[in-house]
Amino acid sequence: MTENAALSGVRVLDFTRVLAGPFCTMLLADMGADVIKVESLQGDDTRQWGPPWYESAGEQVSAYYLSVNRNKRSIALNLKHPAGQQIARELAAQSDIVVENLKPGGMSAFGLGYEDLRVIQPALVYASITGYGQQGLYSERPGYDFVIQAQSGLMSITGPETGEPYKMGVAISDVIAGLFAATSILAALRHAEKTGVGQHLDISLLDTSLAALVNIASGALVSSLPAERYGNAHPSIVPYQLFDAEDGPFALAVGNDRQYAAMCSVIGRPDLVTDARFATNPDRVANRDALIGILQTIFRTRKAEDWLDALLKAGIPAGPLNTVQAALHDPHVQARGIVQEVSFLDDMLKMIGPVVGFSETPAEIRAAPPRLGEHTDTILQGIGYGNEAIAQMRERGGIL
């Protein structure tokens, strides 16, 4: 472990699987926390979620699992077995943070709920990530990202103006919940370090997805106007969308009247600045169809790269419509070191590395995602178990 990492010396006991929880705990691990990933004897579900697969040394590991489990140690426990429960309690007694994403009451059934563990570790920060929260009308429902995107309203504002709404191409409700969980854990950890008092954090995919609606939710609360879909356009800013160039689309985001005037100069239409229909942003929003039609005709006359060069030189936000592969190979992305490598099996595994730069306590990839139960023995030895005791528990089905 890197000694100067921000969370060096902090131990996280991670009972999560799939995406929201593992994403949260990976962020903590990147910042230096010792994250012990507690898996069932069958392992995290995502180990089998492929293709695509990473294949090396005769092994096959899902890209999904690899994406959110680096910098962790894996211990495989049978939490239905008394030995597995006892080990989990002993690890919790030496941990600062517990993160779990079972249904409400699931951890308590194993004697591992917050009220159980705070007795042995009063300063414990205990984060529960669920679909609908610990209480409420829907608290017993399973929470899956796709359903949450639909139920939260996120899906209703995503997709083309007509036709059915679309989910995001990534499990965004899981990611949002993981981010809220990580930031909330750090706040609770600071409080615990100052006071010696831990707390239980109730993190819901539905709640955090509603929070992610930000200005859209605010608009729905302060007005009677429905939140509509605008495809790739913006409900409150024009022009702010994709435009088709001669050879394909590009993105243009004109955020204020100054940028609009500069854009009109670039396209050789200064008259559009003084046109009363388009003089201010509210005017452009009111007359969006007329303006977009004019601009689209103009942008089709040149290649996307030509427009981007001219627009960016004039200080107007614009960019290419990249595929994921193109974005990952963008020279700026490469210069920033976003794609990193770590030794894994018999090869080098490429990953999106930590994306926040810390000037004094850098986050880093220290280790590849662990194999199932890879660290079971060393973790148990670290809390006082001998080889014979470990072998007996393995024979009895308490550990893998």
C-alpha positions as CSV (number, residue, x, y, z in Angstrom):
1,M,0.0,0.0,0.0
2,T,1.3,3.5,-0.8
3,E,2.0,5.2,2.5
4,N,1.3,8.7,1.2
5,A,-2.1,7.8,-0.3
6,A,-5.1,9.8,1.1
7,L,-6.7,6.8,2.6
8,S,-3.6,4.9,3.7
9,G,-4.4,3.0,6.9
10,V,-8.1,2.9,6.3
11,R,-9.7,-0.6,6.0
12,V,-12.9,-1.2,4.0
13,L,-14.8,-4.4,4.3
14,D,-16.7,-4.7,1.0
15,F,-19.7,-7.0,0.9
16,T,-20.9,-5.6,-2.5
17,R,-21.2,-7.1,-5.9
18,V,-22.2,-6.1,-9.5
19,L,-21.6,-2.4,-10.1
20,A,-22.8,0.4,-7.7
21,G,-21.0,-1.0,-4.6
22,P,-17.9,-2.3,-6.3
23,F,-17.5,1.1,-8.1
24,C,-17.7,2.9,-4.8
25,T,-15.2,0.7,-3.1
26,M,-12.8,0.8,-6.0
27,L,-12.7,4.6,-5.7
28,L,-11.8,4.2,-2.1
29,A,-9.2,1.6,-3.0
30,D,-7.6,3.9,-5.6
31,M,-7.2,6.5,-2.9
32,G,-5.2,4.0,-0.8
33,A,-7.8,2.2,1.4
34,D,-7.2,-1.5,2.0
35,V,-10.4,-3.0,0.5
36,I,-11.2,-6.5,1.4
37,K,-13.7,-7.8,-1.1
38,V,-15.9,-10.4,0.7
39,E,-17.3,-12.8,-1.9
40,S,-19.6,-15.8,-1.7
41,L,-18.0,-19.1,-2.6
42,Q,-19.5,-18.6,-6.1
43,G,-18.0,-15.1,-6.4
44,D,-19.3,-11.8,-7.6
45,D,-22.0,-12.3,-10.2
46,T,-20.1,-10.1,-12.7
47,R,-17.3,-12.6,-13.0
48,Q,-19.5,-14.5,-15.4
49,W,-21.0,-11.5,-17.2
50,G,-19.4,-11.8,-20.6
51,P,-18.5,-11.4,-23.4
52,P,-16.4,-9.5,-23.7
53,W,-13.7,-11.5,-21.9
54,Y,-10.1,-10.9,-21.0
55,E,-8.2,-14.1,-21.9
56,S,-4.7,-15.0,-20.8
57,A,-2.8,-18.0,-19.4
58,G,-5.8,-20.2,-20.2
59,E,-8.1,-18.2,-18.0
60,Q,-11.1,-16.1,-19.0
61,V,-12.3,-13.1,-16.9
62,S,-15.2,-10.8,-17.8
63,A,-14.4,-7.2,-18.7
64,Y,-17.4,-6.2,-16.5
65,Y,-15.8,-7.6,-13.4
66,L,-12.4,-6.2,-14.2
67,S,-13.8,-2.6,-14.6
68,V,-14.6,-2.0,-10.9
69,N,-12.5,-4.4,-8.8
70,R,-8.8,-3.3,-9.0
71,N,-6.8,-2.6,-5.9
72,K,-8.8,-5.0,-3.8
73,R,-8.1,-8.2,-2.0
74,S,-10.6,-11.1,-2.3
75,I,-11.7,-13.4,0.5
76,A,-14.4,-16.0,-0.2
77,L,-16.7,-16.6,2.8
78,N,-19.8,-18.7,3.2
79,L,-21.9,-16.2,5.2
80,K,-24.5,-18.9,5.8
81,H,-21.9,-20.8,7.7
82,P,-21.0,-19.9,11.3
83,A,-17.3,-19.9,10.5
84,G,-17.9,-17.5,7.7
85,Q,-20.0,-15.2,9.9
86,Q,-17.4,-15.3,12.7
87,I,-14.6,-14.3,10.3
88,A,-16.7,-11.4,8.9
89,R,-17.3,-10.1,12.4
90,E,-13.6,-10.3,13.3
91,L,-12.7,-8.4,10.1
92,A,-15.3,-5.8,10.8
93,A,-13.9,-5.3,14.3
94,Q,-10.6,-4.2,12.5
95,S,-12.3,-2.2,9.8
96,D,-13.2,1.5,9.5
97,I,-15.8,1.1,6.8
98,V,-18.3,-1.6,5.8
99,V,-20.1,-1.3,2.4
100,E,-22.9,-3.8,1.5
101,N,-25.7,-4.0,-1.1
102,L,-27.9,-6.8,0.1
103,K,-31.7,-6.2,0.4
104,P,-32.7,-4.4,3.6
105,G,-32.2,-6.9,6.5
106,G,-30.0,-9.2,4.5
107,M,-26.9,-8.5,6.5
108,S,-28.8,-8.6,9.7
109,A,-29.8,-12.2,8.9
110,F,-26.1,-13.1,9.1
111,G,-25.6,-11.2,12.3
112,L,-23.7,-8.6,10.3
113,G,-26.1,-5.6,10.3
114,Y,-25.1,-2.2,11.4
115,E,-26.6,-2.7,14.9
116,D,-24.7,-5.9,15.2
117,L,-21.3,-4.5,14.2
118,R,-21.5,-1.2,15.9
119,V,-21.3,-3.1,19.2
120,I,-17.8,-4.4,18.4
121,Q,-16.7,-1.3,16.4
122,P,-18.5,1.9,17.6
123,A,-16.7,4.1,15.0
124,L,-17.7,2.0,12.1
125,V,-19.0,3.8,9.0
126,Y,-21.6,1.4,7.5
127,A,-22.9,2.1,4.0
128,S,-25.9,0.2,2.7
129,I,-26.6,0.6,-1.1
130,T,-30.0,-0.6,-2.2
131,G,-32.5,0.1,-5.0
132,Y,-35.1,1.9,-2.9
133,G,-33.6,2.5,0.5
134,Q,-33.9,1.0,4.0
135,Q,-37.4,2.2,4.6
136,G,-40.3,3.2,2.3
137,L,-43.1,1.7,0.3
138,Y,-40.7,0.0,-2.2
139,S,-37.8,-0.9,0.2
140,E,-38.3,-4.7,-0.3
141,R,-38.2,-4.5,-4.1
142,P,-35.0,-5.6,-5.9
143,G,-33.3,-2.6,-7.4
144,Y,-31.8,-3.0,-10.9
145,D,-30.3,-0.1,-12.9
146,F,-32.6,-0.5,-15.9
147,V,-35.7,-0.3,-13.8
148,I,-34.4,2.6,-11.7
149,Q,-33.6,4.6,-14.9
150,A,-37.2,4.1,-16.0
151,Q,-38.8,4.7,-12.6
152,S,-36.7,7.8,-11.7
153,G,-37.6,9.7,-14.8
154,L,-34.0,9.6,-16.3
155,M,-35.2,7.4,-19.1
156,S,-38.2,9.6,-19.9
157,I,-35.9,12.5,-20.9
158,T,-33.4,10.3,-22.9
159,G,-33.8,9.4,-26.5
160,P,-35.3,10.9,-29.7
161,E,-38.1,13.5,-29.5
162,T,-40.6,10.9,-30.8
163,G,-40.8,7.2,-30.2
164,E,-39.9,5.3,-27.0
165,P,-37.5,6.6,-24.4
166,Y,-34.0,5.1,-24.1
167,K,-31.8,4.0,-21.3
168,M,-28.3,5.3,-21.1
169,G,-25.7,3.2,-22.7
170,V,-24.0,2.7,-19.4
171,A,-25.6,1.7,-16.1
172,I,-25.7,5.3,-15.0
173,S,-28.0,4.9,-11.9
174,D,-25.5,2.4,-10.5
175,V,-22.6,4.7,-11.2
176,I,-24.3,7.7,-9.7
177,A,-25.2,5.7,-6.5
178,G,-21.6,4.6,-6.2
179,L,-20.3,8.1,-6.4
180,F,-22.8,9.4,-3.8
181,A,-21.8,6.4,-1.6
182,A,-18.1,7.2,-1.8
183,T,-18.4,10.9,-1.1
184,S,-20.8,10.2,1.8
185,I,-18.5,7.6,3.3
186,L,-15.6,10.0,3.3
187,A,-17.7,12.6,5.1
188,A,-18.9,10.0,7.7
189,L,-15.3,8.8,8.1
190,R,-14.1,12.3,8.9
191,H,-16.9,12.6,11.6
192,A,-16.0,9.2,13.0
193,E,-12.3,10.1,13.2
194,K,-13.2,13.3,15.1
195,T,-15.8,11.9,17.4
196,G,-15.2,8.1,17.6
197,V,-18.9,7.7,16.5
198,G,-19.8,5.8,13.4
199,Q,-23.1,5.9,11.5
200,H,-25.3,4.0,9.1
201,L,-25.6,5.5,5.5
202,D,-28.7,4.7,3.6
203,I,-27.9,5.1,-0.2
204,S,-30.7,4.4,-2.7
205,L,-30.4,4.1,-6.4
206,L,-33.8,5.8,-6.8
207,D,-32.9,8.7,-4.5
208,T,-29.6,9.3,-6.1
209,S,-31.0,9.1,-9.6
210,L,-33.6,11.7,-8.7
211,A,-30.8,13.9,-7.4
212,A,-29.0,13.4,-10.7
213,L,-31.9,15.0,-12.6
214,V,-30.6,18.4,-11.1
215,N,-32.0,21.2,-13.3
216,I,-34.6,19.0,-14.9
217,A,-36.0,18.1,-11.4
218,S,-35.8,21.8,-10.5
219,G,-37.8,22.7,-13.5
220,A,-40.5,20.1,-12.8
221,L,-40.8,21.4,-9.2
222,V,-41.0,25.1,-9.9
223,S,-43.2,25.0,-13.0
224,S,-46.1,23.0,-14.5
225,L,-44.2,22.3,-17.7
226,P,-43.5,18.7,-18.5
227,A,-39.9,17.5,-18.8
228,E,-39.7,16.7,-22.5
229,R,-37.2,14.8,-24.7
230,Y,-35.2,16.8,-27.1
231,G,-33.0,14.0,-28.5
232,N,-29.5,15.4,-28.6
233,A,-30.7,19.0,-28.2
234,H,-30.9,21.0,-25.0
235,P,-34.2,22.1,-23.5
236,S,-32.9,25.5,-22.4
237,I,-29.9,26.4,-24.7
238,V,-29.9,26.7,-28.5
239,P,-27.8,25.7,-30.5
240,Y,-26.6,22.9,-28.3
241,Q,-26.7,19.6,-30.2
242,L,-25.2,17.4,-32.9
243,F,-25.1,18.8,-36.4
244,D,-24.4,16.8,-39.6
245,A,-21.3,17.9,-41.5
246,E,-20.5,16.8,-45.0
247,D,-18.9,13.6,-43.7
248,G,-20.7,13.0,-40.5
249,P,-22.0,14.5,-37.2
250,F,-20.1,16.7,-34.7
251,A,-21.1,18.3,-31.4
252,L,-21.7,22.0,-31.0
253,A,-22.5,23.7,-27.6
254,V,-23.1,27.4,-27.8
255,G,-23.6,28.4,-24.2
256,N,-24.1,32.2,-24.4
257,D,-24.7,35.1,-26.7
258,R,-21.0,35.9,-27.1
259,Q,-20.3,32.4,-28.4
260,Y,-23.4,32.6,-30.6
261,A,-22.0,35.8,-32.2
262,A,-18.6,34.2,-32.7
263,M,-20.3,31.1,-34.3
264,C,-22.2,33.3,-36.7
265,S,-18.9,34.9,-37.8
266,V,-17.4,31.5,-38.3
267,I,-20.2,30.4,-40.6
268,G,-20.3,33.7,-42.5
269,R,-23.8,34.7,-41.3
270,P,-23.5,37.8,-39.1
271,D,-27.1,38.7,-40.0
272,L,-28.2,35.9,-37.7
273,V,-26.9,37.9,-34.7
274,T,-29.2,40.8,-35.3
275,D,-32.1,38.7,-36.5
276,A,-34.8,39.4,-33.8
277,R,-35.7,35.7,-33.7
278,F,-32.3,34.7,-32.6
279,A,-30.8,37.7,-30.8
280,T,-30.8,36.2,-27.3
281,N,-30.8,32.7,-26.0
282,P,-34.5,32.8,-25.0
283,D,-35.2,34.0,-28.5
284,R,-33.3,31.1,-30.0
285,V,-35.1,28.6,-27.7
286,A,-38.5,30.0,-28.8
287,N,-37.4,29.7,-32.5
288,R,-35.2,26.7,-32.3
289,D,-36.6,24.9,-35.4
290,A,-36.0,27.9,-37.6
291,L,-32.5,28.4,-36.4
292,I,-31.5,24.7,-36.4
293,G,-32.8,24.4,-40.0
294,I,-30.6,27.3,-41.2
295,L,-27.5,26.0,-39.3
296,Q,-27.9,22.5,-40.5
297,T,-28.0,23.5,-44.1
298,I,-24.7,25.5,-43.6
299,F,-22.9,22.8,-41.7
300,R,-23.5,20.2,-44.4
301,T,-21.3,22.2,-46.8
302,R,-18.0,21.3,-45.1
303,K,-16.3,18.4,-43.4
304,A,-16.6,18.0,-39.6
305,E,-12.9,18.5,-39.1
306,D,-12.9,21.8,-40.9
307,W,-15.8,23.1,-38.8
308,L,-14.2,21.9,-35.6
309,D,-11.0,23.7,-36.4
310,A,-12.7,26.9,-37.2
311,L,-15.1,26.8,-34.2
312,L,-12.5,25.9,-31.7
313,K,-10.2,28.7,-32.9
314,A,-13.0,31.1,-32.2
315,G,-13.4,29.8,-28.7
316,I,-16.7,27.9,-29.3
317,P,-17.2,24.6,-27.5
318,A,-17.3,21.8,-30.1
319,G,-16.0,18.3,-30.5
320,P,-16.1,15.1,-32.6
321,L,-18.7,12.4,-32.2
322,N,-16.3,9.6,-31.1
323,T,-16.8,5.9,-30.8
324,V,-15.7,4.5,-27.4
325,Q,-12.6,3.1,-29.1
326,A,-11.8,6.5,-30.7
327,A,-12.3,8.3,-27.4
328,L,-9.9,6.0,-25.6
329,H,-7.2,6.5,-28.3
330,D,-7.7,10.3,-28.4
331,P,-4.2,11.9,-28.2
332,H,-5.4,14.2,-25.3
333,V,-6.7,11.2,-23.4
334,Q,-3.4,9.4,-23.9
335,A,-1.4,12.5,-22.8
336,R,-3.5,12.6,-19.6
337,G,-2.6,9.0,-18.9
338,I,-6.2,8.0,-18.4
339,V,-5.7,4.5,-19.9
340,Q,-3.2,2.6,-17.8
341,E,-1.8,-0.9,-17.6
342,V,-1.4,-3.4,-14.7
343,S,0.2,-6.8,-14.8
344,F,-2.5,-9.5,-14.8
345,L,-2.1,-13.3,-15.4
346,D,0.5,-13.5,-18.1
347,D,-0.2,-10.2,-19.8
348,M,-0.8,-6.5,-19.2
349,L,-4.4,-5.5,-18.6
350,K,-5.5,-2.1,-19.9
351,M,-7.8,-0.1,-17.6
352,I,-9.3,3.3,-17.1
353,G,-7.2,4.5,-14.2
354,P,-8.0,7.0,-11.4
355,V,-9.2,10.1,-13.1
356,V,-8.7,12.7,-10.4
357,G,-5.3,14.2,-10.0
358,F,-4.0,14.6,-6.4
359,S,-1.0,16.8,-6.1
360,E,0.1,15.3,-2.8
361,T,-1.7,12.0,-2.4
362,P,-1.9,10.5,-5.8
363,A,-4.5,7.8,-6.5
364,E,-3.1,4.8,-8.5
365,I,-3.6,1.3,-9.7
366,R,-1.6,-0.8,-7.3
367,A,-3.0,-4.3,-8.2
368,A,-5.1,-6.0,-10.8
369,P,-8.6,-7.2,-9.8
370,P,-8.3,-10.3,-7.7
371,R,-9.2,-13.8,-8.5
372,L,-12.0,-15.3,-6.4
373,G,-10.6,-16.0,-2.9
374,E,-7.1,-15.1,-4.0
375,H,-6.3,-13.6,-0.6
376,T,-8.4,-15.7,1.7
377,D,-5.4,-17.3,3.4
378,T,-3.3,-14.2,3.8
379,I,-6.3,-12.2,5.2
380,L,-7.1,-14.9,7.7
381,Q,-3.5,-15.2,8.7
382,G,-3.5,-11.5,9.3
383,I,-6.2,-11.8,11.9
384,G,-4.5,-14.7,13.7
385,Y,-5.7,-17.9,12.0
386,G,-3.1,-20.6,11.5
387,N,-2.8,-22.9,8.5
388,E,-4.5,-25.8,10.3
389,A,-7.5,-23.8,11.3
390,I,-7.8,-22.4,7.8
391,A,-7.7,-25.9,6.3
392,Q,-10.4,-27.1,8.7
393,M,-12.7,-24.2,7.8
394,R,-12.2,-24.9,4.1
395,E,-13.0,-28.6,4.6
396,R,-16.2,-27.6,6.5
397,G,-17.4,-25.2,3.7
398,G,-16.9,-22.0,5.6
399,I,-14.4,-20.6,3.2
400,L,-13.2,-21.2,-0.3
